[in-house]
Amino acid sequence: MPQVLVFDVNETLLDLHALDSEFERVFGDKRVLEMWFRQFIENALLSIISDVYEPFGVIGGGALEQVAARLKIPMHTDDKTRILSGIKTLPPHPEVPSALERLRDAGFRLCTLTNSTQAVADAQLTNAGLAPLFERVLSADAVKRLKPAPAPYVYAAHEMNAPIGDTRLIAAHAWDVTGAQRAGAAAAFVARPGMALDPLAPQPDIVGNDLAEVAERIIAQG
C-alpha cells in the first residue's frame, strides 16, 4: 500500500470557514465565502485548460473582485488584502493534528501539496502548528501547473523519492482526488460537509467523513 501520504491543505487540513466573519463584514453574508471559493477554483481550472499560469493567490484575488462585481458591492483594496491575508492564518480542523500524528507514528511519510505558493503554504502550516508533522511542504507553483493537472502530483512523488504509484493524495475536493488518480496515485477522500465525489470519475478506495476516519482506514490497510 502507498506509504507516502500527500495532503491537500485548504479545506482538507485547514478550516476555510474561519474567514466567515470577514465575508459577513464585507458582503453582509458569510455565504459569499463559498461563492468566492467556487469561483476561485473555476478560474484556476480555466488557467490549467488554457495553459496560462498565474499564481494561486493572484487567481483568488481576481475571483474576489469578480464575485464583488457580480454582487455589485465595492471591493476595497484593504478588504481584499484582509481576506487574502487571512488564508495564511486558517486554523486546522479539530481532528487534524491528532490524525496526522497517528499516521506519522504508524510509519507513513507525510507531505503537503497545495496550489498556494510556497511562501503561503509555509506560513499556513507554521501558523496552524502543523509544519513539524510533515517531511516536506510542497507547492504546485514549483512546476507552474496547478492541481488537478498531472504535473504537481508527479512532482510531489519525485520530491519524496517515490514512484507515483506509492503515493496517496488525501483531499476534500473531488477534482483533486480525480486528478491524483488519473496521474497514477492512489487517493483518499475527506467527505467534509457539502463535499461529494464525482460519480463519473474513478472512485478512491478510502473515504471518511473527516481526517480521523480517513487516517483510521489508511492505518487499517497498512
Summary of the structure (lengths in Angstrom):
residues: 222
radius of gyration: 16.8
end to end distance: 6.6
largest distance: 52.3
contacts: 738
relative contact order: 0.17
helix: 54%
strand: 14%
